[in-house]
Amino acid sequence: MKRSCIFLSLLVLLISLIGCKSNAGNNSGDPNNEVYYSTNRTATVDMDFVLDFSRHEDMLILTGFNQKNYGLTVNAAFFDLDGNLTGESVLTLPSDDLTRTPSASDIDDEGNIWVLFSNYTYDEEIGYEYQNSSLECFDRFGNHIKNISLGMFDTDTLFSMDIIIGDGLFYISSVGHIRGFTAVFDENGTLLFELDRIFGICELSDGRVIVKRADIVDERASFFEVDTMSGRLGAEYKLEAEINAWTYYSGSGVDEMLETTPSELYVHNIDTKTRTMLFEWLSLGINPAANLHRFVVLADDGIFCLNAVTGNRIALMLITQSDTPSETGEKIVLNLAVMSDSSSVRETVAQFSVDNPNVEIQIKTYENYQDIRAALNALNVDIASGNIPDIMLISPAIPYESYVAKGLFVDLYELMDNDSDISREDFIPSVLSSLETEGKLYNIPILFSVHTVVSKPTDVELGASWTWDDFHALMKSKPSGTIPFSNERSAMSMEEFFSTVFYYSSFEFIDYGAGECYFDTPGFISLLETAKHYYPNTADYGITAADFRNGNPLMMAATIGSFGFFHSTRFEAYLGEDYFFIGYPTQTGSGGSYLTYYDQVAISSFSENKDIAWDYLKYVLTDYQYNDYDSENPMLMKGFPVSIAAFEKFAEESTVIGTHIGNRIEGYDIRFPEKRDIDKIRELVYSLDSYEVSISYISPIVMESAADYFAGIRTAQEAAQIIQSRVSVLLSERSW
């Protein structure tokens, strides 16, 4: 049975019953008459992260750990074959001075639980230092039985480990690492042999261990049986498989192996060398990129999946099949267009499908075309031919302004105003206002973050004007060679500084609505000269907290998308005193902090199911956002939610002492966030009205001429004039 090491927040197993139809078929995609259903079970399990989900006789065993209040506890939960929770235990770790990090787990033939640990010692000066890896064995009651030392692995592989136990051997793999290897140990921890370039491993029901070796150049995958006698790859099975398939599991038959891809589940028969698609994951409300984490095959009775519902909520899902039609009847089909695949969008679609089995959202991705223009042309052909997607994910490649002008999108304000459940007042006002077009809202992001600059109050007075003139005056008061802004670990080169500031202030030089640009102006020329004056040709990657505390670099560039200490109080540890968010200087002095949006969603005005499309978007913006993040780990937030209720929920939870582990930066303590830290982030978010505008098609022109200036080939004025001319032409042609 293939097991993969996936860290997953786990708190609640939900219950529901849904019937979902899937076009299952053979390798060419021809449909058959099978209908697949998923049934969810309920239980409460004290785990934050999952290590393994396995079957032993008539039990399903889930192992994982939680990490709270500066401590780590490894746990096991036991279910019967109907998915009912029957018991739990805490695995008792050996008492010593080591700090242990679990990375994988498996069950042996006796039902004992084996956990693979990476072991560290801690030193005040150097922090945590890796010592070795070990296998620890526990009985089902949590009693420690045995320890096997394995020595040291490459530290780059420690966080992507797997373990399979079979015939008294331990197969330790790092299939998620670029190296890809499988090391085989005996029962005493002696390394017998090692296989390289292994990117998939599976134990068949008869005990054979099959590994996948991928050829990246030919984009082909080969499968081999592990020959334990010779310590080499044995019989090869020429199976047709996707090179990017993720995990492999034992099937119900002796020669069967299941293959999970980003969108489907396939069954391989290694004897007949056939590959058959069973179903598409999204049709069952499962997003394998973020939701599906393990499954156990129950012979002909079905498949038990460990499936995340949202964030820290999990469904233990039994998938069965039938040849009878679904009781849910015909589905309403919505089309969602994306230029590139988005795991977070797939997750929202999967979770929406769980609660809405009569709705199927089909995602069409255009990224497989040769270039952006080809992909965009394909989308435009679909639109022109009447195949207009119901929902569209706005990306930098899409001519958003042109689509708005052509009336392609619904005004979301109208949908909000006509909805009895929510209104525009339920969302962060600065986010909505920054996206308005003549008072209308044609798209809204799922998440957002803020890019800003963090400063000490002793350098810049809080609330003072912050123009480029103010900036130059401040720098004149500092010692020669002072770096103005730096990333956390590295100073910027002149090109990096220029591109960063231009990226977030491009609206000062480009008026997209009017199709005009203003690069041959003193403000833009000054930006070029500032980059060359204060920054070197190459970046120094040796910046430390001590450098910030000594005033060189002066300020820190930062992206904030969480209330956790990593996004708030770590700044105090770096700067050595209180901090505030000042942003980059601007020509007007208003402060250059900018909103960055993720997964901006629009609804087509031509959709025949606008109400259903709005139901999906409303779900994403409210229920999904409110329950998405693990409140025990606010540092894991992928961005701020636009829902005020969700935003405030996570703000409050982030100030609870003990909900996440503290840390140190180069010997400096990072305290837990307090109300004053949350207030600073809230004030920053609510004060902004500028957002990151995509300049992917303009940036190469700007950077090419800027590089000529930095190299001394042109003057700043000459570079600005060339940029002005070329971008003006591009803006006039911007209709594709």
Helices and strands as residue ranges (DSSP letters): E 12-13, E 16-20, E 35-41, E 43-44, E 49-56, E 59-68, E 71-79, E 85-91, E 99-107, E 113-123, E 127-138, E 144-151, G 155-157, E 162-166, E 169-173, E 181-185, E 191-196, E 198-203, E 209-215, E 220-227, E 232-237, E 247-250, E 256-260, E 264-269, E 274-280, G 281-284, E 292-297, G 299-301, E 303-310, E 313-322, E 332-338, H 343-355, E 359-365, H 372-384, E 391-394, H 400-405, H 412-417, G 424-426, H 429-434, E 436-437, E 440-441, E 444-455, H 468-476, E 485-486, H 494-505, G 506-508, E 510-511, E 516-517, H 522-534, H 545-549, E 555-560, G 565-567, H 570-575, E 580-581, E 594-603, H 610-619, I 620-624, H 625-628, G 634-636, E 640-641, H 644-653, E 663-665, E 668-670, H 675-687, H 699-710, H 716-732
